[in-house]
Amino acid sequence: MAGKRIVMTGATGFIGSHVAGLLLEQGAEVYALVRPDSAHRDRLPEHGRLHLVGGQLSEAAACLSGAGSADGFLHFAWGGVNREEIDSPAVQGKNVEDSLACLEAARMLGCRIFMDAGSRVEYGIMADGIMEESRECHPVNEYGKAKLEFYRQAEVLCRQWGMTYYHLRFFSVYGKGDHPWSIISTLVRELPEGNTVSLSACRHHWNFMEISDAASAVVQLYKESDGRDGEAHVVNVASADTRPLRSFVEEIHGLCEGKGKLEYGTFVQAKEGALSVCPSVQVLQELTRGTWEEQSTFAQGIQRMLEKFAGSAARRLG
């Protein structure tokens, strides 16, 4: 990635911050469009090749004009992911507008490739749970509908402009910097303290991917995108490890030495309910030309999180 100039949005977010860090490690120059009031700038390192540009997504082209030109644009920013706004047509519609503004900025900068963060929720309800990129989507909530709508519009524009386009459908990514309310964060925080965790029945299939693996998949997709001008691809960014959610939960409980208590069937489900997911990762393997593979097992990823939480607890007590 040495010498590559890459523009990012959402670089202070969970996935974006890890991708930005890896790009910098590999020699890229990163321009990060960051809201002036962002509370998470500290997630990004002090680095000579990292340039923070203050501004709003709707004004991306004007804000980023100082970059001159760029090889690629990674759009990971998206508002309204909390329970109050995830089903708001107005909030999610604004996300589509802002994302189109970022795509126009990528065109203005002469970017060869545009990548954005989609989501597993775009698929909606699949009778067999199998989620292949070629399947028709039936999203349930406004968040999923908006992600899918942006993909449909962006695909047409990128093909017209001869720009490579990867729409990355992330599944459940966990690890350092994850949201504190996620199931993984909750379990590794509460169980070692001997607390009770309220859960769904956890009988549906699920898929978890460690954040460093997710970030490396994104970077490897970028590196292997040469020669794909004008191509548009949906890519599931997920682990090869899919199994019943209860299996993951019980594995975490075991790594916590059986501490705490699991209460199955007491957690109120979100609108879409307990839907099984079984992502295909064949496209990811094909587009990385077989050069990418996961480095962390689920147990290894959880062990790192447990060590992090234990260290944080020790510092508080100290």
N, C-alpha and C positions, 0 to 999 in steps of 0.2 A: 504493500500500500504506500510505500515511500513515494513522495511527490504528488500523491493524489490530493486534490482539494475537494472536500466534501462538506456540504451544507446539511445541517440537521435542525429539526424541531423536536421538542420533547426530550432534549438531551439531559435535562435534569430529572427526568422520570426514572422509574424502576428499570425498564429495559433499555431506554435510551442512554442512561448514564453508563451502563456497562458496555454498550456498543461503542459509545464515544471513547471510553477509556481504552478499549481494545484497538480502535482505529489509531489512536495516538501512539499506543505501544508499537504498532506496526508501521509507523512513520508517516501517517496521513496528516494533512493540515485540515483542521475542523473549524468551521464557522457555525456557531450555535445561536439560533434565534431564540432569545429568552425573554419572557415577559419581564418588564421592569420591576414588577412586584413579586417575582418568583421567590418563594421561601426555601427553595431547594438548590440554590446555586452552589452550596457547599458540597453537593454530591459530585461536582466536577473538579478535577485536579487543577492546580496551578501549572500551566504548561505553556511553553513558548509557541507551540503550534496550535493552541486553542484560542479562538477569538470569540468572545461573547458579544453578541449584537442585540441590544435591547429593542423590543418592538412587539407589535401584535401580529398574529398570523394573517389577519385581513390586509395588512400593509407589508407583506413579506417582500414583494418585489422592490419597493422603495427602500425598505430597511436593509436589504442585502445587496443593494447596488454597489456598495463599496467593495464587495468581494471581487467584483470584476467578472470573473468566470469561475465555473466549477465543473468537476467531472461528474459528480453525482449529488442527488438530493435524497436524504433519508427523513421522511416525515412521520414522526412518532407522536406528535402532540394531538390530543383529543380531549375536549372538556366534557363534563357531565357524566362521569363514570360512577357517581354515587347513586344510591338507591332512590334518592329524591328526583334526580334529573335523567336517569338512564332511560326512562320511558317518556321523556318530554319531547314532543315533535319540534317545538321551537328551539330547544337547546341542541338537539341532534341535527336539525336542519342547518343551524349556524355552523356546526362542525363541518358539514359538507361544503358550505360556502367558503369557509376558511381554508379547507383542504384544497379546493380548486384554486384559490389565490396562491397557495404554496406551489401547486403544479405550474401555474403561470410563471411564478418566480423561477422555477427550475428551467423552464423554456427560455426565459430572458437571460439566464446565466449560461446557457448553452450546455446544460447537463446532458450527458450521454445516457444516464440511467436514473430512474425515479423509483424509490422503494417506499412503501408505506405500511403501517401496522394495521392489519385487519384483525379479525377475531373469530374464534370458533363459533360464537353465537350467530354468525351469519348463516350457518347451516340450518339452524332451527331444529325442528323435530324430524329425525330420521328414524323410520320404523325399526331398522336393524342397527342403528347407531353408527354405522360405518360412514366415515366422512372422507370422501375423495373429492379432490378439487374440481373434477368434471361434473359432479352431481348438482342438480338444481337445488337452489337454496330457498328455505322458507323461514326466515327469521321471525321470532316471536315479538321481541321488544323493539322500541324505536332506535336504540343504540345499534342493534344488529342490522336493522333496515337501512340506517344511515351509512354504516360501513359498506354495505353491499351497493347502495346507490352511488357512493363515491367511486367504488371500484368500476362500476359500469360506465360512468362518465369518463373516468381517467383512462380506462382501456382504449376508448375510442380516440381520445386526444393524443395519447402517447403513440398510438399506431400512426396517426396522421403526421405527427412530428418526427417520426423515426426514432423515438426514444424508447429504450428498453424499460419495461415496467414489471416490477415484482410486487404483488399484493400479498403480504405475509400474514397468514392467519395463525396467530399465536394461540396456543391452547393454555394450559395452566402452568405458568412459569413461577418458580419459587426460588428463594435464596436471599442473599444479603440485599437489603433495601426493599423487600417485599412489603406490601400493605399490611399493617398490623392486624387487620380484621380478616385476612385470608385464613382458610382452614389450616394451612401448614403453620403459619405464624402463630395462630391461636394454640395449636397443639403443642408446639415446641416451647412456647412460653408458659402455658398453664400446667401441663402434665408434670414437669419436673418439680413444680411447686406443690404438687399433691392436690391440685384443684380438679373440679369436675368440668368436663367439656360437653356441651349440648350439641348433638349431631343429628343429621337426617338418618334414615335407615341405612344409608351408605351401601345399598345393594347394587346400584348402577355402576357401570364401568367408567373409569376415569383415566386420565393421562397427566403426568406431572413431568416437567422438564426443568432441570437446574439452570439458573440464570447464566452461568458462564458458558454452558453448552448452547443456550439460545443465542447469546451474543456472538459466539464463534460461528454459528450457523449463518447468521446474517452477514458477517464479514466474509465468510467463505463464498456465499452466494454472490456477493458483490465482486469478489476477486475472479470468480469463474464466469462472469457475465460478458466478457469480451466476445465479440462475434455474434451477439444476439440482438443487434440493432433492430428496433421496431417490434421486437417480440414482447408479448404480454403474458405473464404467467401468474396464476394463483398458487401460492406455496404454503402448505401446512408446515408450521415450525413446531414440531412436537417430538416427544420421545418415542422410542420403539417399545417402551414398557407401558402397555395398557392392560388393566385388570380391574376387578371390583374395587371400588373406593374403600370398602371396609378392609381389604388386604393392605392398602397403603396405611390406613389409620392404625391397624394393629401392629404394623411394622414400626411405626413411630412409637407406639406405646411400649413395645419391646425395647427399643433403643433408649427409652426413658426409664428402663428397669422396672416397668410395670407401675410406676408411680402415677397418682391421679386416677380419675375414674372417667370412663366413657359412657355417656348416656345416649344411646341410639334411639332415633324416632321422636326426639323432643324439639328439634330445630325446625322453624317455619321456613319452607322453601320459597325461593324467588318465584316470579311470575311463570317462568318456563317450566318449573318443577324439576324433579330429579330425572334429568335426561342422560342416558348413557352416551359416551363419546368413544369413538374408536378411530382415530385419525390414521390415514394412510400417509407414510413418509416417503413414498416412492419418488414423487416429484422432487422433493428436497435432495434425495440421493442422485437423481438424474442431473439436476441443474448444478450441483456441486461436482459433477463428473466423478463421483466416488471418492472425493478427496476429504470429505468431512465425516466424522463419526463422534458419537457421544463419548465424553471422557469420564463422566461421573455416574455411578449407580445411584439409585434412590437413597440407599443407606448411607453412602458417602456424602451426598448432599445434605441429608438431614443431620448427620453427625457434625458437619461444619456449622450448621445453624445452631445446634445444641451447644456447641463450644462457644459460639458468639454470644448467645443469651446467657450462658453461665458466666462468661467474662464480664458482661454488662451488669449482672446481678452482684458479682463480687465487687465491682467498682462502686456500686451504690452503697453496699454495706461498709466498704472501706472508708 
